């Protein structure tokens, strides 16, 4: 029988862990998206010296487990003497890598940026050629075309794939507890060690993740109906079929 009292007694810990999870998810997705937009433009560039470094970056972060990346960031950075010297000098930038929260946030942002770069690059490649020809016929320069035609269209077309990345990122933040952060999974682990009830502790955490996932799916469905309506079949045609 499920001990509901465990959830009541541990709710403050779960709420604090949920707040950490939401912070890591939102901040890493925001930073990753900002980083991915210029990287996606470079990824589809015909110049190899521009596209190749972006490909190497995305290949590394998509080809290695995020847990390994987090452990390298948290445990590996501190072994370099020049990093330790930056810490001793009080450098604000390098002090980020001294704290588990900063290491987790940077790792998650770089990881999601790699996946988002490939998603946006694929959407850019899928731009109808007629739109590009029309922009050129209007005398648009390459930067103007990117700003007004290519990127807005790519961001809309990328919504279905990007919704999956957002959900994967939410679930991926569960590994933050491996570097001493008390996120939602870490709160469940603490509840398990305190009450010796692993089933209830992790079931509660899983239910919270599930509710957030359902909310995200609903939000992206609303966004797709609004910004991808022109790609949907007309109701009259569907009725005729």
N, C-alpha and C positions, 0 to 999 in steps of 0.2 A: 504494500500500500504506500502511496506517495505521501511523504511528510510535507504538507503544505506549510507547516509552521517554520520549516527551514527557510523557505523563500521569504516569509514575513520577517524573520529575524535577520536575514542577510540582505534585505532590500537596499539599505543605504550603501552597502558595498557594491551591489550590482548596479545601482544608479551611478555611483562614481566611476565604475568601470565602463559603463555605457557611455558616459560623457567623454572619457578618454578615447574610446573606440570611435565615436562620432567625430571628435576633433581630428584624429589621425586620418580618418577617411576623407573628410571634407577638405582639409588642408593639403593632403597629398594629391587628391584629385585636382584641386584648383591649381596647385603648382605644376603638376604633371601636364595639365591641359595647356597652360601658358607656355611651357617649354616645348610641348609637342607640336604646336602650330608652326613655328619657324623650322623645326626639325623636319616636319612633313614636307614643307616646301623644298627644303634641301634634299630630302629623300627622292623626290621626283625630278630633281634637276638633271639635265642632260650632261652636266659637267661631272665627270667621275671624281675629281678631287673634292667636290662638294658632297656628292651622294655617298661615296665610299665610307668616310668617317661616320656618317649617320647610320649607314648599314651596319658597321662594326659595333656601334653603340647598341642598337636595337638587337643585334644578334646575341651579344653578350647577356643583356638583361632578360631577354626572352628565352635564352638557352640554358640558363642556370637557375636553380631554385631560389626563390626569394628568401627562404630561411638562410641559405648559405650567404647570400648577399648581406643580410642583416648581421649575421655573425662576423663576417669579414669587416663590416663597417664598425661594429661595436668593439670587437676584440682585436681586430687587426690594425686599426689606425693608430692605437696607442703605442705600438711597438716601434714606430719610427721616431728617431731622435729629433728630427726637424719638427715633427708634430708636437712632441713633448716641449720643445723650445717655444713653439707658438703658444702653448698652454701656459708656460711659465711667464711669457710676456703679457699674458692677458688678452690675446687677440680674440675679439668677439666672434669672428667668423669661425675660427678653429675650435673655440670653446663649445660650439654646437656639438662637435663629435666627442665631447667628453661626457655628455649626458645621454642616458638611454633614450629619452624622448626625442632629442635632436637626431640621433643616429637612426631611429625608427622612421622619423618623418622624412629624412633625406632619402633613405633606402626606398621607402614606399613611393615617394615622388618620382625618383629616377626609374623605378620599375614600371609604374603606370605610364610614365611619359614614353617609355619604349613601346609599349603596346598601343598606346594612343597614336603615336607617330605612324605606325604601320596601318592603323585603322584609317587615319586621315589621308595617308598617302594613297591607299586603295580607293578612297572616295574621290580624291583629286584625279586619279587616273580614269575613274568612271565618268568624269564630266563629259556630257555630250559634246561632240566636236562642233556641232552647230552653234552652241553658246560661245565657244572660243572664236569661231569665225565671225560671229555677230559683234563680239567685243572688239576684234581687230578692225572690222569694217567701220566701227564708230570711232576709231583712232585711239583706243585705249592703250596706254603703256602697260608693260608687264606688271609693275606694282599696282597700278589702278585696276587691272584685270583681276589680280589676286584678291584685292580688297573688296571689290564690288561684285565679282562674278564667281570666281573659283572657290575661294574660302567659304563664303556663305552657303553655296550649294553643297560643298563637301561636308560642312558641319551638319547640314540637314540630313544628307544621305547617310552619314555615319551614326546617326542616332540609334538605330537598332543594335549595331555592333557595340557602340559605346555603352549602351545600357548594360550589356553583359560585363564589360570591363568594370563598371562601377560596382556591380554586385560582387564580382571576383575580388575587387579591392577591399570591399567591406569584409568579406570572409578572410581575405589574406591578412588583415590587421590582427587576426587572432594570434599570430606568431610573435606579437610584441611582448607577450608575457615571458618569452624566453630570454629577454634582456632586462628582466626585473620590473617591467612596467605592469601595473595592475589595470589592465583593460577589462573588457567583459569576460573574456576567457580566464584571465588572471583572477578575477573576482570569483568565478566558479571554482577555480582550483583552490582558492583560499577557503571557500565554503566547504569544499570536500575535505580539506585537511582539518577544518575546525569541527565539523559535525560527522565526519566519516560516513558520508552519504553521497557516493560518486554519482549514482543515477540521478537523484533529484538535482544535485548541483549543476550538472552539465545539461540536463534536460531543460532547466530554467533558462540557462544561457542560450541553448539552441532555439527555444521558443522566442526569445527576444530577437535573435538574429533573423528568425523566420518572419516575424512581424515587420521588421525594418525592410527585409527583402520584398515582401508584398507591397509595402508602401512605395518603394522605389520602382517596382514594376508598374504600379498604377500611375505614378508620375510620368514615367517615360511613355506609357501608352497615351496619356493626354498630350504630351509633347509631340508624339508622332502623328496623332490625329490632327494637330494644329499645323505643324510645319511640313508634313509629308502628305497632306490631303491631295495635292496635285498628282501624286503618284498612285493614288488609290483608284480602283475601277469605279466608274459611275454607277449609281444605284439603278438607273434605267437599264443599263447594259446587263447588270447582274440579274435583274428581274426578267429581262428578255431571254437570258440564257437558262 
